[in-house]
Amino acid sequence: MNEKIADTLRADIVSGRLKPGEKLPAVRQIAERFEVAPGTATKALQLLAKRGFVRAESTRGYFVNDQAEGQGEQGPSSEFLTIMREIESMRAHLARLDDRLQHLESSARPH
C-alpha cells in the first residue's frame, strides 16, 4: 500500500499539484486520505524521499524537492521494481530446482 501512496503523491508532484518547496500534508492527514495507519503513510513518504522527490526536515515535515519536476521518471517505477522482485524470486526457485536435480542425478549414478 505504501507503494500506491508514494505513486499517487509522486503523480501529484510531477503534475505540479504539489509545487517544488511546498510542504506535504502531515503524516496523519495522508494516513486519513488513504485510510491507512500513520506508519504506512510514513513509509510512503520515506520511499518518496529515497527516490528524491521529497526531503524530510527533522520536525518540520516533508517538502517537495526543488528538482522534483525534472526528475519525472528518473528512478525505477514501482512496476519495474515489482517485476525485478518477481524475477529474483524465480531465479532463487530455479537455483533450488537445479540443486535438487544435481543431487538426484548424482545419487542415481552407479558408483
All heavy atoms as an XYZ file, in Angstrom:
868
protein
N       0.825     -1.201      0.000
C       0.000      0.000      0.000
C       0.867      1.261      0.000
O       0.493      2.260     -0.594
C      -0.929     -0.044      1.218
C      -1.923      1.067      1.231
S      -2.997      0.975     -0.213
C      -4.182      2.185      0.160
N       2.018      1.184      0.692
C       2.860      2.381      0.716
C       3.371      2.734     -0.681
O       3.584      3.892     -0.991
C       4.003      2.258      1.734
C       4.860      1.046      1.531
O       4.475      0.091      0.891
N       6.045      1.069      2.097
N       3.532      1.706     -1.568
C       3.915      1.977     -2.963
C       2.811      2.774     -3.665
O       3.098      3.711     -4.396
C       4.147      0.667     -3.729
C       5.428     -0.030     -3.394
C       6.618      0.514     -4.162
O       6.425      1.271     -5.135
O       7.738      0.167     -3.780
N       1.565      2.387     -3.440
C       0.435      3.075     -4.086
C       0.354      4.532     -3.618
O       0.153      5.436     -4.417
C      -0.866      2.337     -3.765
C      -2.076      2.971     -4.407
C      -3.340      2.255     -4.028
C      -4.520      2.985     -4.633
N      -5.790      2.671     -4.037
N       0.534      4.725     -2.316
C       0.502      6.084     -1.765
C       1.640      6.909     -2.357
O       1.443      8.034     -2.807
C       0.594      6.051     -0.226
C      -0.639      5.361      0.354
C       0.746      7.459      0.339
C      -0.517      5.014      1.825
N       2.841      6.321     -2.369
C       4.004      7.025     -2.923
C       3.775      7.371     -4.393
O       4.083      8.489     -4.829
C       5.269      6.183     -2.754
N       3.224      6.431     -5.155
C       2.966      6.690     -6.576
C       1.948      7.815     -6.772
O       2.098      8.653     -7.658
C       2.474      5.419     -7.281
C       3.570      4.396     -7.478
O       4.766      4.755     -7.358
O       3.240      3.229     -7.759
N       0.911      7.835     -5.932
C      -0.105      8.893     -6.033
C       0.497     10.255     -5.700
O       0.276     11.237     -6.422
C      -1.293      8.589     -5.095
O      -1.855      7.325     -5.464
C      -2.351      9.673     -5.192
N       1.283     10.311     -4.620
C       1.917     11.576     -4.246
C       2.949     12.005     -5.286
O       3.074     13.185     -5.602
C       2.555     11.461     -2.860
C       1.569     11.284     -1.699
C       2.308     11.000     -0.404
C       0.656     12.487     -1.557
N       3.676     11.032     -5.851
C       4.643     11.344     -6.916
C       3.916     11.951     -8.111
O       4.374     12.933     -8.702
C       5.414     10.093     -7.342
C       6.425     10.358     -8.458
C       7.144      9.097     -8.879
N       6.257      8.054     -9.354
C       5.790      7.980    -10.604
N       6.107      8.890    -11.495
N       4.998      6.984    -10.963
N       2.772     11.388     -8.452
C       1.978     11.929     -9.564
C       1.550     13.365     -9.267
O       1.545     14.221    -10.157
C       0.766     11.042     -9.831
N       1.191     13.633     -8.006
C       0.824     14.998     -7.615
C       2.006     15.949     -7.781
O       1.839     17.101     -8.182
C       0.341     15.030     -6.161
C      -1.031     14.409     -5.969
O      -1.730     14.162     -6.979
O      -1.399     14.168     -4.803
N       3.209     15.459     -7.492
C       4.416     16.285     -7.625
C       4.736     16.518     -9.094
O       4.948     17.651     -9.526
C       5.608     15.621     -6.893
C       5.360     15.643     -5.385
C       6.915     16.317     -7.243
C       6.311     14.760     -4.582
N       4.761     15.435     -9.871
C       5.127     15.541    -11.293
C       4.126     16.401    -12.061
O       4.498     17.173    -12.938
C       5.256     14.127    -11.919
C       5.428     14.195    -13.416
C       6.423     13.373    -11.279
N       2.835     16.296    -11.693
C       1.803     17.072    -12.390
C       1.806     18.542    -11.987
O       1.180     19.362    -12.639
C       0.423     16.480    -12.105
O       0.047     16.744    -10.763
N       2.482     18.856    -10.869
C       2.509     20.233    -10.408
C       1.463     20.566     -9.367
O       1.382     21.703     -8.900
N       0.624     19.591     -9.002
C      -0.352     19.845     -7.929
C       0.370     20.144     -6.622
O      -0.121     20.921     -5.816
C      -1.304     18.657     -7.776
C      -2.386     18.613     -8.839
C      -3.415     17.534     -8.556
N      -2.867     16.198     -8.709
C      -2.951     15.467     -9.815
N      -3.581     15.934    -10.864
N      -2.407     14.269     -9.874
N       1.515     19.486     -6.421
C       2.395     19.822     -5.300
C       3.624     20.486     -5.905
O       4.312     19.895     -6.728
C       2.790     18.562     -4.509
C       1.681     17.909     -3.694
C       2.139     16.558     -3.150
C       1.271     18.816     -2.536
N       3.876     21.713     -5.519
C       4.935     22.531     -6.122
C       6.281     22.319     -5.426
O       6.322     21.998     -4.234
C       4.560     24.009     -6.032
C       3.197     24.339     -6.585
C       3.252     24.568     -8.064
C       1.912     25.057     -8.579
N       1.293     24.140     -9.486
N       7.394     22.540     -6.153
C       8.715     22.472     -5.534
C       8.796     23.404     -4.322
O       8.335     24.537     -4.368
C       9.653     22.933     -6.647
C       8.927     22.589     -7.907
C       7.478     22.810     -7.589
N       9.323     22.870     -3.219
C       9.442     23.638     -1.989
C       8.213     23.587     -1.096
O       8.266     23.976      0.065
N       7.095     23.108     -1.633
C       5.851     23.061     -0.868
C       5.908     21.962      0.189
O       6.444     20.887     -0.038
C       4.676     22.804     -1.819
C       3.317     22.841     -1.167
C       2.184     22.678     -2.181
O       2.417     22.875     -3.390
O       1.083     22.341     -1.747
N       5.310     22.243      1.333
C       5.236     21.255      2.411
C       4.109     20.279      2.099
O       3.007     20.683      1.728
C       4.975     21.955      3.745
C       4.998     21.018      4.946
C       4.822     21.818      6.238
C       5.079     20.971      7.444
N       3.998     20.104      7.818
N       4.406     18.993      2.249
C       3.376     17.980      2.061
C       2.449     17.961      3.264
O       2.816     18.419      4.349
C       4.013     16.598      1.891
C       4.396     16.210      0.465
C       5.546     17.042     -0.048
C       4.723     14.756      0.382
N       1.242     17.420      3.102
C       0.344     17.303      4.250
C       1.006     16.473      5.354
O       1.899     15.661      5.091
C      -0.873     16.568      3.682
C      -0.813     16.812      2.209
C       0.639     16.925      1.870
N       0.537     16.637      6.571
C       1.067     15.885      7.705
C       0.813     14.391      7.511
O      -0.112     13.989      6.793
C       0.404     16.358      8.994
N       1.630     13.585      8.150
C       1.511     12.124      8.051
C       0.093     11.676      8.392
O      -0.497     10.851      7.691
C       2.545     11.435      8.970
C       2.269      9.948      9.082
C       3.956     11.668      8.456
N      -0.470     12.244      9.435
C      -1.834     11.854      9.837
C      -2.854     12.188      8.745
O      -3.789     11.430      8.507
C      -2.228     12.529     11.145
C      -1.503     11.961     12.344
C      -2.111     12.485     13.653
N      -1.274     12.225     14.796
C      -1.168     11.054     15.401
N      -1.840     10.029     14.926
N      -0.392     10.904     16.449
N      -2.680     13.326      8.086
C      -3.602     13.700      7.006
C      -3.471     12.732      5.831
O      -4.475     12.345      5.229
C      -3.325     15.128      6.544
C      -3.720     16.182      7.558
C      -3.281     17.569      7.115
O      -2.150     17.764      6.687
N      -4.196     18.523      7.228
N      -2.245     12.361      5.505
C      -2.024     11.406      4.412
C      -2.629     10.054      4.792
O      -3.294      9.403      3.974
C      -0.521     11.289      4.085
C      -0.027     12.608      3.480
C      -0.261     10.127      3.138
C       1.477     12.695      3.307
N      -2.430      9.640      6.047
C      -2.994      8.377      6.523
C      -4.520      8.389      6.411
O      -5.122      7.403      5.970
C      -2.559      8.117      7.956
N      -5.135      9.495      6.779
C      -6.594      9.610      6.683
C      -7.054      9.593      5.230
O      -8.035      8.935      4.890
C      -7.072     10.889      7.374
C      -6.982     10.835      8.879
C      -7.291     12.171      9.549
O      -7.752     13.111      8.869
O      -7.055     12.270     10.772
N      -6.337     10.307      4.369
C      -6.698     10.372      2.948
C      -6.720      8.981      2.320
O      -7.610      8.642      1.545
C      -5.704     11.261      2.206
C      -5.888     11.285      0.701
C      -4.862     12.164      0.019
N      -4.894     12.008     -1.426
C      -4.004     12.519     -2.255
N      -3.003     13.250     -1.785
N      -4.095     12.325     -3.547
N      -5.733      8.144      2.666
C      -5.617      6.821      2.062
C      -6.169      5.707      2.952
O      -6.084      4.530      2.601
C      -4.152      6.527      1.707
C      -3.642      7.402      0.597
C      -2.942      8.574      0.874
C      -3.871      7.081     -0.731
C      -2.473      9.384     -0.136
C      -3.411      7.887     -1.756
C      -2.708      9.043     -1.463
N      -6.728      6.111      4.102
C      -7.325      5.169      5.050
C      -6.344      4.070      5.443
O      -6.621      2.874      5.332
C      -8.619      4.583      4.477
C      -9.666      5.637      4.215
C     -10.933      5.088      3.604
O     -10.952      3.937      3.129
O     -11.923      5.839      3.587
N      -5.161      4.502      5.897
C      -4.118      3.591      6.356
C      -3.590      4.063      7.702
O      -3.913      5.165      8.151
C      -2.940      3.505      5.343
C      -3.413      2.935      4.006
C      -2.288      4.869      5.140
N      -2.760      3.246      8.299
C      -2.122      3.625      9.557
C      -1.054      4.689      9.291
O      -0.477      4.725      8.201
C      -1.480      2.401     10.203
N      -0.787      5.549     10.267
C       0.253      6.567     10.085
C       1.619      5.969      9.712
O       2.367      6.564      8.948
C       0.301      7.278     11.445
C      -1.072      7.106     12.000
C      -1.502      5.738     11.540
N       1.926      4.783     10.223
C       3.192      4.133      9.879
C       3.301      3.834      8.398
O       4.373      3.958      7.793
N       2.199      3.438      7.787
C       2.187      3.158      6.349
C       2.402      4.444      5.562
O       3.145      4.465      4.582
C       0.854      2.493      5.946
O       0.688      1.296      6.716
C       0.813      2.152      4.467
N       1.768      5.519      6.007
C       1.952      6.818      5.348
C       3.401      7.275      5.472
O       3.988      7.795      4.511
C       1.008      7.855      5.947
N       3.993      7.060      6.638
C       5.402      7.430      6.847
C       6.308      6.645      5.910
O       7.233      7.206      5.307
C       5.810      7.185      8.310
O       5.002      8.011      9.159
C       7.272      7.520      8.542
N       6.043      5.356      5.750
C       6.852      4.531      4.837
C       6.751      5.037      3.405
O       7.729      5.039      2.670
C       6.438      3.069      4.915
C       6.881      2.387      6.184
C       6.414      0.956      6.234
C       6.770      0.324      7.562
N       6.218     -1.022      7.704
N       5.565      5.476      3.010
C       5.378      6.015      1.658
C       6.203      7.293      1.477
O       6.844      7.490      0.443
C       3.899      6.289      1.401
N       6.204      8.146      2.490
C       6.977      9.385      2.421
C       8.477      9.087      2.402
O       9.241      9.729      1.673
C       6.622     10.302      3.594
C       5.225     10.912      3.523
C       4.851     11.563      4.843
C       5.134     11.911      2.385
N       8.895      8.099      3.172
C      10.304      7.707      3.173
C      10.709      7.170      1.798
O      11.818      7.415      1.327
C      10.575      6.667      4.257
C      10.479      7.238      5.653
C      10.476      6.178      6.734
O      10.215      5.004      6.492
N      10.765      6.600      7.964
N       9.802      6.444      1.154
C      10.060      5.935     -0.191
C      10.220      7.084     -1.180
O      11.128      7.078     -2.018
C       8.910      5.015     -0.611
C       9.061      4.177     -1.846
C      10.296      3.287     -1.785
C       7.823      3.317     -2.038
N       9.363      8.091     -1.069
C       9.479      9.273     -1.935
C      10.791     10.010     -1.682
O      11.413     10.509     -2.620
C       8.303     10.225     -1.700
C       6.995      9.879     -2.384
C       5.907     10.855     -1.953
C       7.145      9.882     -3.886
N      11.203     10.067     -0.425
C      12.472     10.723     -0.089
C      13.634      9.932     -0.681
O      14.569     10.513     -1.251
C      12.618     10.847      1.416
N      13.566      8.624     -0.592
C      14.614      7.760     -1.152
C      14.723      7.942     -2.661
O      15.806      7.919     -3.225
C      14.306      6.301     -0.806
C      15.348      5.316     -1.252
C      14.965      3.911     -0.830
C      15.967      2.903     -1.360
N      15.575      1.531     -1.009
N      13.588      8.148     -3.308
C      13.563      8.348     -4.762
C      13.883      9.783     -5.165
O      13.949     10.096     -6.339
C      12.195      7.946     -5.310
C      11.936      6.458     -5.196
C      10.577      6.096     -5.698
N      10.350      4.669     -5.585
C       9.170      4.097     -5.731
N       8.100      4.829     -6.011
N       9.039      2.796     -5.607
N      14.036     10.671     -4.169
C      14.453     12.034     -4.451
C      13.350     13.022     -4.756
O      13.624     14.147     -5.171
N      12.102     12.657     -4.529
C      11.004     13.568     -4.823
C      10.713     14.527     -3.675
O      10.214     15.627     -3.888
C       9.731     12.795     -5.185
C       9.807     12.169     -6.542
C      10.222     10.857     -6.690
C       9.499     12.887     -7.677
C      10.312     10.273     -7.938
C       9.586     12.327     -8.928
C       9.996     11.009     -9.064
N      10.974     14.071     -2.449
C      10.746     14.912     -1.281
C      11.953     14.834     -0.359
O      12.804     13.954     -0.503
C       9.467     14.504     -0.499
C       8.234     14.582     -1.368
C       9.614     13.126      0.106
N      12.001     15.757      0.593
C      13.047     15.720      1.613
C      12.384     15.888      2.970
O      11.390     16.611      3.104
C      14.092     16.804      1.363
C      13.587     18.214      1.563
C      14.624     19.273      1.203
N      14.081     20.608      1.397
C      13.223     21.212      0.599
N      12.805     20.595     -0.499
N      12.782     22.422      0.857
N      12.923     15.208      3.951
C      12.424     15.333      5.318
C      13.233     16.402      6.024
O      14.455     16.444      5.911
C      12.564     14.005      6.039
N      12.544     17.281      6.706
C      13.206     18.317      7.504
C      12.848     18.090      8.955
O      11.840     18.614      9.441
C      12.814     19.712      7.025
C      13.385     20.047      5.669
C      13.178     21.498      5.288
O      12.762     22.307      6.152
O      13.418     21.818      4.119
N      13.662     17.325      9.636
C      13.517     16.904     11.037
C      12.098     17.033     11.563
O      11.244     16.226     11.260
C      14.533     17.596     11.922
O      14.391     18.996     11.875
N      11.809     18.037     12.328
C      10.487     18.160     12.948
C       9.498     18.978     12.115
O       8.328     19.082     12.483
C      10.617     18.831     14.334
O      11.223     20.113     14.170
C      11.454     17.984     15.268
N       9.941     19.520     10.998
C       9.060     20.377     10.187
C       8.173     19.586      9.243
O       7.131     20.063      8.823
C       9.894     21.391      9.395
C      10.574     22.407     10.310
C      11.284     23.491      9.530
N      10.364     24.172      8.638
C      10.692     24.631      7.430
N      11.912     24.486      6.976
N       9.809     25.252      6.677
N       8.597     18.397      8.833
C       7.794     17.602      7.916
C       8.521     17.310      6.622
O       9.743     17.416      6.528
N       7.740     16.954      5.606
C       8.283     16.603      4.295
C       7.972     17.710      3.297
O       6.871     18.262      3.294
C       7.674     15.289      3.798
C       8.190     14.083      4.543
C       7.608     13.668      5.734
C       9.268     13.349      4.053
C       8.086     12.564      6.419
C       9.749     12.242      4.735
C       9.154     11.853      5.913
O       9.629     10.762      6.576
N       8.963     18.008      2.449
C       8.829     19.067      1.451
C       9.197     18.528      0.077
O      10.086     17.682     -0.055
C       9.761     20.239      1.799
C       9.362     20.955      3.054
C       9.700     20.452      4.298
C       8.619     22.116      2.985
C       9.322     21.098      5.462
C       8.232     22.776      4.147
C       8.580     22.262      5.387
N       8.516     19.059     -0.952
C       8.821     18.675     -2.331
C      10.200     19.225     -2.687
O      10.490     20.398     -2.439
C       7.754     19.228     -3.311
C       8.107     18.880     -4.746
C       6.370     18.708     -2.944
N      11.040     18.360     -3.243
C      12.367     18.816     -3.663
C      12.249     19.803     -4.811
O      11.341     19.697     -5.645
C      13.231     17.632     -4.110
C      13.978     17.022     -2.954
O      14.201     17.661     -1.932
N      14.359     15.782     -3.115
N      13.161     20.759     -4.858
C      13.133     21.777     -5.905
C      13.315     21.179     -7.289
O      12.773     21.678     -8.256
C      14.217     22.827     -5.649
C      13.910     23.649     -4.394
O      12.724     23.726     -4.010
O      14.855     24.192     -3.812
N      14.054     20.085     -7.414
C      14.309     19.462     -8.712
C      13.288     18.378     -9.037
O      13.400     17.719    -10.045
C      15.705     18.812     -8.753
C      16.829     19.717     -8.381
C      17.057     19.775     -6.864
O      16.417     19.101     -6.091
N      17.971     20.626     -6.457
N      12.287     18.174     -8.198
C      11.373     17.037     -8.348
C      10.677     17.006     -9.704
O      10.499     15.952    -10.281
C      10.325     17.047     -7.237
N      10.304     18.178    -10.228
C       9.591     18.185    -11.509
C      10.459     17.630    -12.623
O       9.999     16.890    -13.468
C       9.144     19.609    -11.865
C       7.921     20.047    -11.107
C       7.427     21.388    -11.603
O       7.069     21.474    -12.788
O       7.396     22.322    -10.813
N      11.718     17.964    -12.615
C      12.614     17.495    -13.666
C      12.994     16.040    -13.528
O      13.475     15.427    -14.461
N      12.755     15.446    -12.351
C      13.148     14.065    -12.148
C      12.194     13.104    -12.817
O      12.598     12.016    -13.191
C      13.234     13.758    -10.654
C      14.405     14.430    -10.013
C      14.463     14.131     -8.528
O      13.558     13.529     -7.961
N      15.520     14.579     -7.905
N      10.956     13.480    -12.937
C       9.963     12.673    -13.611
C      10.120     11.190    -13.407
O       9.807     10.665    -12.381
N      10.637     10.518    -14.418
C      10.734      9.063    -14.387
C      12.166      8.601    -14.215
O      12.527      7.526    -14.665
C      10.138      8.493    -15.686
C       8.673      8.784    -15.864
C       7.811      8.177    -14.766
O       8.084      7.044    -14.324
O       6.869      8.840    -14.342
N      13.007      9.396    -13.561
C      14.414      9.031    -13.422
C      14.604      7.718    -12.697
O      15.346      6.872    -13.139
C      15.166     10.134    -12.685
C      16.286     10.687    -13.490
C      17.046     11.726    -12.701
O      16.890     11.898    -11.506
N      17.887     12.435    -13.393
N      13.960      7.547    -11.567
C      14.109      6.329    -10.790
C      13.243      5.225    -11.364
O      12.340      5.465    -12.148
N      13.548      3.985    -10.968
C      12.729      2.880    -11.465
C      11.295      2.996    -10.954
O      11.064      3.381     -9.806
C      13.415      1.641    -10.904
C      14.478      2.088     -9.993
C      14.625      3.563    -10.120
N      10.352      2.657    -11.804
C       8.945      2.725    -11.417
C       8.623      1.586    -10.462
O       9.353      0.600    -10.374
C       8.053      2.627    -12.658
O       8.137      1.310    -13.195
N       7.510      1.710     -9.781
C       7.100      0.647     -8.861
C       6.821     -0.642     -9.626
O       7.092     -1.732     -9.133
C       5.883      1.078     -8.057
O       4.784      1.313     -8.899
N       6.304     -0.525    -10.853
C       6.059     -1.711    -11.670
C       7.370     -2.419    -11.984
O       7.464     -3.644    -11.905
C       5.337     -1.348    -12.971
C       3.939     -0.818    -12.793
C       3.880      0.684    -12.522
O       4.924      1.352    -12.492
O       2.773      1.186    -12.327
N       8.383     -1.656    -12.348
C       9.691     -2.227    -12.640
C      10.253     -2.936    -11.413
O      10.760     -4.061    -11.507
C      10.655     -1.130    -13.107
C      12.058     -1.615    -13.323
C      12.399     -2.251    -14.498
C      13.023     -1.436    -12.350
C      13.694     -2.711    -14.701
C      14.316     -1.892    -12.542
C      14.654     -2.533    -13.723
N      10.170     -2.295    -10.262
C      10.680     -2.899     -9.034
C       9.930     -4.181     -8.688
O      10.533     -5.164     -8.255
C      10.602     -1.893     -7.883
C      11.493     -0.656     -8.037
C      11.209      0.345     -6.931
C      12.959     -1.048     -8.058
N       8.621     -4.193     -8.899
C       7.823     -5.391     -8.650
C       8.253     -6.522     -9.574
O       8.418     -7.665     -9.142
C       6.323     -5.096     -8.834
O       5.946     -4.068     -7.920
C       5.472     -6.322     -8.614
N       8.454     -6.209    -10.846
C       8.898     -7.219    -11.810
C      10.271     -7.756    -11.436
O      10.519     -8.965    -11.482
C       8.897     -6.632    -13.243
C       7.465     -6.397    -13.715
C       9.650     -7.548    -14.214
C       7.355     -5.549    -14.964
N      11.166     -6.865    -11.030
C      12.512     -7.306    -10.655
C      12.470     -8.208     -9.416
O      13.204     -9.196     -9.347
C      13.432     -6.108    -10.411
C      13.771     -5.347    -11.687
S      14.417     -6.391    -13.020
C      15.948     -6.958    -12.312
N      11.600     -7.903     -8.453
C      11.465     -8.772     -7.277
C      10.955    -10.144     -7.695
O      11.416    -11.175     -7.192
C      10.533     -8.138     -6.240
C      11.199     -7.052     -5.406
C      10.332     -6.651     -4.210
N       9.081     -6.024     -4.593
C       8.932     -4.711     -4.788
N       9.945     -3.899     -4.645
N       7.764     -4.219     -5.134
N      10.004    -10.164     -8.615
C       9.451    -11.434     -9.091
C      10.522    -12.241     -9.841
O      10.628    -13.457     -9.661
C       8.247    -11.166    -10.004
C       7.489    -12.405    -10.389
C       6.814    -13.104     -9.230
O       6.436    -12.442     -8.251
O       6.677    -14.340     -9.302
N      11.319    -11.583    -10.646
C      12.409    -12.262    -11.359
C      13.402    -12.850    -10.363
O      13.853    -13.998    -10.523
C      13.097    -11.309    -12.359
C      12.165    -11.022    -13.532
C      14.434    -11.877    -12.834
C      12.653     -9.936    -14.465
N      13.749    -12.088     -9.336
C      14.682    -12.602     -8.317
C      14.096    -13.823     -7.617
O      14.814    -14.775     -7.330
C      15.027    -11.504     -7.296
C      15.984    -10.473     -7.840
C      17.287    -11.075     -8.356
O      17.863    -11.950     -7.689
O      17.718    -10.678     -9.447
N      12.801    -13.783     -7.350
C      12.137    -14.924     -6.723
C      12.212    -16.148     -7.641
O      12.482    -17.260     -7.185
C      10.688    -14.566     -6.417
O       9.976    -15.683     -5.963
N      11.978    -15.935     -8.937
C      12.059    -17.038     -9.900
C      13.479    -17.589     -9.991
O      13.676    -18.806    -10.063
C      11.597    -16.567    -11.285
C      10.124    -16.366    -11.415
S       9.779    -15.887    -13.124
C       8.329    -14.923    -12.918
N      14.460    -16.707     -9.998
C      15.858    -17.145    -10.043
C      16.193    -18.021     -8.840
O      16.847    -19.055     -8.972
C      16.807    -15.948    -10.076
C      16.895    -15.276    -11.405
C      17.893    -14.141    -11.346
N      18.001    -13.486    -12.636
C      18.495    -12.284    -12.811
N      18.936    -11.589    -11.783
N      18.569    -11.757    -14.011
N      15.766    -17.598     -7.668
C      16.028    -18.367     -6.456
C      15.344    -19.733     -6.540
O      15.939    -20.760     -6.187
C      15.542    -17.598     -5.230
N      14.121    -19.761     -7.040
C      13.396    -21.018     -7.188
C      14.099    -21.933     -8.194
O      14.261    -23.139     -7.934
C      11.955    -20.736     -7.626
C      11.102    -21.955     -7.728
N      10.704    -22.658     -6.619
C      10.600    -22.610     -8.808
C       9.985    -23.698     -7.025
N       9.907    -23.679     -8.340
N      14.529    -21.380     -9.308
C      15.250    -22.178    -10.307
C      16.572    -22.718     -9.757
O      16.955    -23.856    -10.047
C      15.501    -21.360    -11.580
C      14.273    -21.114    -12.453
C      14.607    -20.137    -13.574
C      13.743    -22.414    -13.021
N      17.246    -21.915     -8.964
C      18.505    -22.365     -8.358
C      18.248    -23.554     -7.430
O      19.008    -24.523     -7.425
C      19.181    -21.224     -7.612
N      17.166    -23.480     -6.646
C      16.826    -24.599     -5.757
C      16.482    -25.835     -6.564
O      16.908    -26.951     -6.233
C      15.664    -24.226     -4.836
C      16.044    -23.230     -3.744
C      14.941    -23.056     -2.695
N      13.660    -22.638     -3.258
C      13.313    -21.365     -3.469
N      14.147    -20.390     -3.172
N      12.129    -21.079     -3.967
N      15.735    -25.673     -7.656
C      15.397    -26.811     -8.518
C      16.652    -27.411     -9.147
O      16.789    -28.637     -9.235
C      14.409    -26.386     -9.612
C      12.984    -26.084     -9.158
C      12.162    -25.546    -10.332
C      12.332    -27.326     -8.576
N      17.569    -26.558     -9.580
C      18.819    -27.024    -10.169
C      19.622    -27.834     -9.153
O      20.154    -28.900     -9.471
C      19.635    -25.840    -10.682
C      20.840    -26.269    -11.489
O      20.686    -27.159    -12.365
O      21.934    -25.721    -11.243
N      19.686    -27.331     -7.914
C      20.394    -28.062     -6.851
C      19.764    -29.421     -6.607
O      20.469    -30.433     -6.465
C      20.405    -27.257     -5.552
C      21.302    -26.033     -5.624
O      22.131    -25.946     -6.545
O      21.155    -25.149     -4.743
N      18.452    -29.477     -6.562
C      17.751    -30.755     -6.350
C      18.008    -31.702     -7.505
O      18.248    -32.897     -7.293
C      16.250    -30.512     -6.190
C      15.885    -29.884     -4.844
C      14.429    -29.539     -4.715
N      13.579    -30.703     -4.867
C      12.258    -30.634     -5.043
N      11.655    -29.459     -5.075
N      11.552    -31.724     -5.169
N      17.971    -31.198     -8.726
C      18.214    -32.040     -9.900
C      19.627    -32.604     -9.878
O      19.845    -33.799    -10.117
C      17.974    -31.241    -11.183
C      18.197    -31.986    -12.505
C      17.270    -33.196    -12.602
C      17.989    -31.053    -13.675
N      20.614    -31.771     -9.570
C      22.001    -32.242     -9.488
C      22.154    -33.296     -8.407
O      22.848    -34.292     -8.588
C      22.953    -31.067     -9.243
C      23.142    -30.191    -10.452
C      24.058    -29.012    -10.171
O      24.618    -28.882     -9.095
N      24.208    -28.147    -11.163
N      21.481    -33.102     -7.282
C      21.535    -34.075     -6.194
C      20.929    -35.402     -6.643
O      21.492    -36.476     -6.396
C      20.818    -33.529     -4.961
C      20.757    -34.496     -3.830
N      21.863    -34.810     -3.073
C      19.731    -35.252     -3.323
C      21.526    -35.706     -2.161
N      20.225    -35.983     -2.294
N      19.774    -35.345     -7.306
C      19.125    -36.557     -7.796
C      19.987    -37.272     -8.832
O      20.112    -38.509     -8.806
C      17.748    -36.233     -8.378
C      16.670    -35.850     -7.382
C      15.426    -35.350     -8.111
C      16.330    -37.057     -6.494
N      20.574    -36.514     -9.734
C      21.421    -37.113    -10.767
C      22.661    -37.767    -10.153
O      23.057    -38.852    -10.557
C      21.841    -36.077    -11.806
C      20.715    -35.667    -12.736
C      21.108    -34.556    -13.711
O      22.116    -33.861    -13.465
O      20.387    -34.401    -14.711
N      23.247    -37.121     -9.179
C      24.475    -37.671     -8.580
C      24.148    -38.907     -7.741
O      24.934    -39.840     -7.684
C      25.197    -36.629     -7.735
O      24.421    -36.296     -6.612
N      22.991    -38.959     -7.116
C      22.627    -40.135     -6.328
C      22.152    -41.295     -7.205
O      22.175    -42.439     -6.796
C      21.566    -39.784     -5.296
O      20.368    -39.390     -5.923
N      21.745    -41.018     -8.434
C      21.274    -42.059     -9.354
C      22.418    -42.696    -10.133
O      22.261    -43.771    -10.713
C      20.257    -41.480    -10.333
N      23.596    -42.058    -10.163
C      24.729    -42.601    -10.896
C      25.280    -43.847    -10.176
O      25.382    -43.859     -8.956
C      25.843    -41.569    -10.991
C      25.521    -40.447    -11.928
C      26.753    -39.563    -12.139
N      26.327    -38.332    -12.784
C      26.610    -37.125    -12.349
N      27.356    -36.948    -11.288
N      26.170    -36.064    -12.987
N      25.668    -44.841    -10.957
C      26.299    -46.013    -10.313
C      27.664    -45.639     -9.771
O      28.387    -44.841    -10.367
C      26.427    -47.026    -11.446
C      26.181    -46.297    -12.719
C      25.527    -45.002    -12.378
N      28.003    -46.175     -8.640
C      29.284    -45.843     -8.015
C      30.321    -46.823     -8.333
O      30.483    -47.849     -8.482
C      29.141    -45.736     -6.494
C      28.214    -44.626     -6.096
N      28.546    -43.309     -6.195
C      26.943    -44.658     -5.627
C      27.549    -42.566     -5.772
N      26.564    -43.373     -5.423
